[in-house]
Amino acid sequence: MRTVLWIALLFVCLGIKAQSEDLVGSTYADQEGFSFVFMTDIHLQPERGAQEAFQKVIDTVNKLHVDFVLTGGDLVYDALRGNFNRSDSLFRTYSTSIKKFDVPVYNTIGNHELFGIYRESDIKTNHPDYKYGMYERYLGKRYYSFDHKGWHFISLCSIEEKDQRYIGLIDDEQKQWLKDDLAQLDTETPIVLSTHIPFISTYNQRYPKNKVKEVPNELWIYNRDEILKLFNDLDLKLVLQGHMHWIEDINLQNKTRFITGGSVAGRPSWRRKNNRNDGIHYDEEGFMVIHVKNGNISWNYIDNKWESRLEPDEK
């Protein structure tokens, strides 16, 4: 009888050990999948029916039962040129509108949210809302991180001002914050970055009409190599990008996906036409649903079924 008990105990112990070994090296994300919406380049404005279209997006998302919404910048159109009353109204409208989502909304700053930096602006640099001020007053920090079901999400500010224009750049203050944030992570923690201006995009190679030199510019993050090297020994799974108003999915070294998420406002912003006779493909207005399961990432694009309303002088 004692022998039988020892044998039974041995099997129980082996079973517990096997279960423990199954969990070793397995992230929490492997055990529980989730989905979220990535929407970028909303360009919310009072013209062209944009506010009605955005409400349609909100209604659609609320039926999808996703965990949260992550935005990719260019939330309003436009604060670059100053005009306090219009810019403040745009931010107020956007911040009120996103409260209608049934899930949390995590925002990323875009170039159109930089208040008053353009040369034609009537805003002085000592204005409390200048550059990032108005965005942070309404929507919070321009860079931050959060965790969700074992995944670490980082929203970066990819825009800096240079000679009263904007360029793609991660500034020194933010770079130090990013180093400190990453230092707290386990090397096996899966990471997602959200940025407005892309780290990597094929748009200019596919449509090379406007040549861009490898200097600080408005189409990609100038110090991208320096920033991406910070992730060399970490598990950077996904980089979500905006700005280009088109859809692409780049798998780099079978380690990191760089996905540019189309545009809620379409291209050009809220005045897309099916055939502009310029040889360029224009995606439908819409957004992405990102699915995460067992460490794998997939997505589908939701056409918002919206046609922009051109102003009378544009027809």
C-alpha positions as CSV (number, residue, x, y, z in Angstrom):
1,M,0.0,0.0,0.0
2,R,2.8,2.4,0.9
3,T,4.5,1.6,-2.5
4,V,1.3,2.6,-4.3
5,L,1.1,5.9,-2.4
6,W,4.7,6.7,-3.3
7,I,4.0,6.0,-7.0
8,A,0.9,8.2,-6.9
9,L,2.8,11.0,-5.2
10,L,5.5,10.7,-7.8
11,F,3.0,11.2,-10.7
12,V,1.5,14.2,-9.0
13,C,4.9,15.8,-8.5
14,L,5.8,15.1,-12.1
15,G,2.6,16.6,-13.3
16,I,3.2,19.8,-11.3
17,K,6.7,20.0,-12.7
18,A,5.5,19.6,-16.2
19,Q,2.9,22.4,-15.8
20,S,5.6,24.7,-14.3
21,E,7.9,24.0,-17.3
22,D,5.1,24.8,-19.7
23,L,4.9,28.3,-18.2
24,V,8.6,29.0,-18.1
25,G,9.5,31.5,-20.9
26,S,5.8,32.0,-21.7
27,T,4.6,35.6,-21.5
28,Y,1.2,36.5,-20.1
29,A,0.3,37.5,-23.7
30,D,0.7,33.9,-24.7
31,Q,-2.1,33.0,-22.4
32,E,-4.5,35.8,-23.1
33,G,-5.1,37.4,-26.5
34,F,-6.6,40.9,-27.0
35,S,-7.5,43.3,-29.8
36,F,-7.3,47.1,-30.0
37,V,-7.9,49.8,-32.5
38,F,-5.2,51.8,-34.1
39,M,-6.5,55.0,-35.7
40,T,-4.3,57.7,-37.1
41,D,-4.6,61.0,-39.0
42,I,-8.1,61.9,-37.9
43,H,-7.7,65.6,-38.8
44,L,-10.8,66.5,-36.8
45,Q,-12.2,69.9,-38.1
46,P,-15.6,71.6,-38.5
47,E,-15.3,71.4,-42.3
48,R,-16.2,68.7,-44.8
49,G,-18.4,66.7,-42.5
50,A,-15.3,65.5,-40.5
51,Q,-17.0,65.6,-37.1
52,E,-20.0,63.5,-38.4
53,A,-17.5,61.1,-39.9
54,F,-15.6,60.8,-36.6
55,Q,-18.8,60.1,-34.8
56,K,-19.4,57.3,-37.3
57,V,-16.0,55.9,-36.4
58,I,-16.8,56.0,-32.7
59,D,-20.0,54.2,-33.2
60,T,-18.3,51.5,-35.3
61,V,-15.5,51.0,-32.7
62,N,-18.0,50.7,-29.9
63,K,-19.5,47.6,-31.6
64,L,-16.1,45.9,-32.0
65,H,-15.6,45.0,-28.3
66,V,-11.8,45.8,-28.4
67,D,-9.8,46.5,-25.3
68,F,-8.8,50.1,-26.1
69,V,-8.1,52.7,-28.8
70,L,-4.5,53.9,-29.6
71,T,-4.2,56.9,-31.9
72,G,-1.3,57.8,-34.1
73,G,-1.4,61.6,-34.2
74,D,-2.7,64.3,-36.3
75,L,-5.8,64.3,-34.2
76,V,-7.0,67.8,-35.2
77,Y,-6.5,70.1,-38.2
78,D,-4.8,72.3,-37.6
79,A,-2.9,74.1,-34.8
80,L,0.4,74.7,-36.6
81,R,-0.6,78.1,-37.9
82,G,-1.7,79.6,-34.6
83,N,-5.1,81.2,-34.3
84,F,-5.8,80.5,-30.6
85,N,-9.6,80.4,-30.8
86,R,-9.8,77.9,-33.6
87,S,-7.0,75.7,-32.2
88,D,-8.5,75.7,-28.7
89,S,-11.9,74.8,-30.2
90,L,-10.4,71.9,-32.2
91,F,-8.7,70.4,-29.1
92,R,-11.8,70.9,-27.0
93,T,-14.0,69.2,-29.6
94,Y,-11.6,66.3,-29.9
95,S,-11.1,65.7,-26.2
96,T,-14.9,65.8,-25.8
97,S,-15.5,63.5,-28.7
98,I,-13.2,60.7,-27.5
99,K,-15.2,60.4,-24.3
100,K,-17.9,58.7,-26.4
101,F,-15.7,55.7,-26.9
102,D,-16.7,52.8,-24.6
103,V,-13.0,51.9,-24.0
104,P,-9.9,53.9,-22.9
105,V,-8.2,56.1,-25.6
106,Y,-4.4,56.5,-25.6
107,N,-3.3,59.4,-27.7
108,T,-0.1,60.0,-29.7
109,I,0.9,63.5,-30.7
110,G,1.2,64.5,-34.4
111,N,2.6,67.4,-36.3
112,H,-0.8,69.2,-36.6
113,E,-1.0,69.3,-32.8
114,L,2.1,71.6,-32.5
115,F,0.5,74.9,-31.6
116,G,1.7,78.1,-33.4
117,I,5.1,77.0,-34.6
118,Y,4.8,78.1,-38.2
119,R,6.3,81.3,-39.4
120,E,2.8,82.7,-40.4
121,S,1.5,82.0,-36.8
122,D,0.4,84.9,-34.6
123,I,1.6,83.0,-31.4
124,K,4.8,84.0,-29.6
125,T,7.2,81.3,-28.3
126,N,6.6,82.4,-24.7
127,H,2.9,81.6,-24.9
128,P,2.0,78.8,-22.4
129,D,0.4,76.7,-25.1
130,Y,3.2,77.1,-27.7
131,K,4.3,74.0,-29.5
132,Y,3.4,71.1,-27.1
133,G,1.5,73.2,-24.5
134,M,-2.0,73.0,-25.9
135,Y,-1.8,69.3,-26.6
136,E,-0.6,68.5,-23.1
137,R,-3.2,70.8,-21.5
138,Y,-6.0,68.9,-23.2
139,L,-4.6,65.4,-23.7
140,G,-1.7,64.8,-21.3
141,K,2.0,64.0,-21.7
142,R,3.4,64.0,-25.2
143,Y,5.2,60.8,-24.4
144,Y,4.4,58.0,-21.9
145,S,4.0,54.3,-21.5
146,F,1.4,51.8,-20.2
147,D,1.1,48.1,-19.8
148,H,-1.7,45.8,-21.1
149,K,-2.0,42.1,-20.5
150,G,1.8,41.5,-20.4
151,W,2.6,43.9,-23.3
152,H,4.4,47.2,-22.8
153,F,3.1,50.1,-24.9
154,I,5.1,53.3,-25.5
155,S,3.7,56.5,-27.2
156,L,6.5,58.7,-28.5
157,C,6.5,62.3,-29.6
158,S,8.3,62.2,-33.0
159,I,8.0,65.9,-33.8
160,E,10.3,68.7,-33.1
161,E,10.4,72.3,-34.3
162,K,13.3,73.6,-36.5
163,D,13.4,77.0,-38.2
164,Q,9.6,77.4,-37.6
165,R,8.8,74.2,-39.3
166,Y,8.4,70.7,-38.0
167,I,10.8,67.8,-38.4
168,G,10.8,64.1,-37.4
169,L,13.1,63.8,-34.3
170,I,13.1,62.2,-30.8
171,D,14.5,65.0,-28.6
172,D,17.1,64.4,-25.9
173,E,14.8,64.8,-22.9
174,Q,12.5,62.1,-24.3
175,K,15.4,59.9,-25.3
176,Q,16.6,59.8,-21.7
177,W,13.1,59.1,-20.5
178,L,12.9,56.2,-22.9
179,K,16.2,54.7,-21.7
180,D,14.9,54.9,-18.1
181,D,11.5,53.3,-19.1
182,L,13.2,50.5,-21.0
183,A,15.6,49.8,-18.2
184,Q,12.7,48.6,-16.1
185,L,11.6,45.9,-18.5
186,D,12.4,42.2,-18.7
187,T,14.1,41.3,-21.9
188,E,11.2,39.0,-22.8
189,T,8.5,41.7,-22.4
190,P,6.8,42.3,-25.8
191,I,6.9,46.0,-26.7
192,V,4.7,48.1,-29.0
193,L,5.7,51.7,-30.1
194,S,3.3,54.3,-31.3
195,T,4.7,57.2,-33.3
196,H,3.2,59.7,-35.7
197,I,6.1,60.3,-38.1
198,P,7.5,56.9,-39.2
199,F,10.7,55.2,-38.3
200,I,10.6,53.2,-41.5
201,S,8.4,53.7,-44.5
202,T,8.5,52.7,-48.2
203,Y,6.3,55.6,-49.3
204,N,9.0,57.7,-50.7
205,Q,10.6,54.7,-52.5
206,R,7.2,53.8,-54.1
207,Y,6.3,57.4,-55.0
208,P,9.6,59.2,-55.4
209,K,8.1,62.4,-56.9
210,N,9.5,64.6,-54.1
211,K,13.2,63.7,-53.4
212,V,14.1,63.9,-49.7
213,K,17.7,64.2,-48.7
214,E,19.0,62.3,-45.6
215,V,18.8,65.4,-43.4
216,P,16.2,66.4,-40.7
217,N,12.9,66.3,-42.6
218,E,9.2,65.9,-42.2
219,L,8.8,62.3,-43.6
220,W,10.8,60.2,-41.1
221,I,12.5,60.3,-37.7
222,Y,16.0,61.6,-38.3
223,N,17.6,59.9,-35.4
224,R,15.7,56.7,-35.9
225,D,18.9,54.5,-35.9
226,E,19.9,55.8,-32.5
227,I,16.4,55.2,-31.0
228,L,15.9,51.7,-32.5
229,K,19.3,50.6,-31.2
230,L,17.9,51.0,-27.7
231,F,15.7,48.0,-28.4
232,N,18.4,45.7,-29.7
233,D,18.3,43.4,-26.7
234,L,14.6,43.8,-26.1
235,D,11.5,42.3,-27.7
236,L,10.2,45.1,-29.9
237,K,7.3,43.4,-31.6
238,L,5.4,46.2,-33.3
239,V,5.9,49.8,-34.3
240,L,2.6,51.6,-35.2
241,Q,3.0,54.7,-37.4
242,G,0.9,57.4,-39.0
243,H,1.6,60.6,-41.1
244,M,1.7,59.0,-44.6
245,H,-2.1,58.4,-45.0
246,W,-1.5,55.0,-46.5
247,I,-1.3,51.4,-45.4
248,E,1.9,49.3,-45.2
249,D,3.2,46.4,-43.2
250,I,7.0,45.9,-43.1
251,N,8.4,42.8,-41.3
252,L,12.0,43.6,-40.4
253,Q,14.3,40.6,-39.9
254,N,11.3,38.6,-38.8
255,K,11.4,40.4,-35.4
256,T,9.7,43.7,-35.6
257,R,6.6,44.7,-37.7
258,F,6.4,48.4,-38.8
259,I,2.8,49.1,-39.7
260,T,1.6,52.4,-41.0
261,G,-2.1,52.6,-40.3
262,G,-3.8,54.4,-43.1
263,S,-5.9,57.5,-42.2
264,V,-9.3,58.2,-40.7
265,A,-9.4,61.3,-42.9
266,G,-8.2,59.7,-46.1
267,R,-5.7,61.3,-48.4
268,P,-5.7,64.1,-49.1
269,S,-7.4,65.0,-45.8
270,W,-11.2,64.7,-46.0
271,R,-11.2,65.4,-49.8
272,R,-10.2,62.1,-51.3
273,K,-11.1,61.4,-54.9
274,N,-11.0,57.9,-56.4
275,N,-8.8,59.0,-59.4
276,R,-6.6,62.1,-59.1
277,N,-4.6,61.2,-62.2
278,D,-1.3,61.4,-60.4
279,G,-0.4,57.7,-60.4
280,I,-0.7,57.4,-56.6
281,H,-3.0,55.0,-54.8
282,Y,-5.3,56.5,-52.2
283,D,-6.7,54.3,-49.4
284,E,-10.2,54.6,-48.2
285,E,-10.9,56.5,-45.0
286,G,-10.7,54.1,-42.1
287,F,-8.7,52.5,-39.2
288,M,-7.0,49.3,-38.2
289,V,-8.0,46.6,-35.7
290,I,-4.9,44.9,-34.3
291,H,-5.2,41.4,-33.0
292,V,-2.6,39.9,-30.5
293,K,-2.7,36.2,-29.8
294,N,0.1,33.8,-28.6
295,G,2.7,36.5,-29.4
296,N,1.5,36.8,-33.0
297,I,0.1,40.0,-34.5
298,S,-2.5,40.3,-37.3
299,W,-4.7,43.2,-38.4
300,N,-7.6,44.2,-40.6
301,Y,-8.5,47.6,-42.0
302,I,-12.0,48.9,-41.4
303,D,-13.4,51.1,-44.2
304,N,-15.5,53.7,-42.5
305,K,-17.8,53.9,-45.6
306,W,-17.6,57.6,-45.7
307,E,-17.2,60.0,-48.6
308,S,-15.8,63.5,-47.8
309,R,-18.0,66.5,-48.4
310,L,-16.1,69.0,-50.5
311,E,-16.5,72.6,-49.8
312,P,-18.4,74.6,-52.5
313,D,-15.1,76.3,-53.7
314,E,-13.4,72.8,-54.0
315,K,-15.9,71.2,-56.4
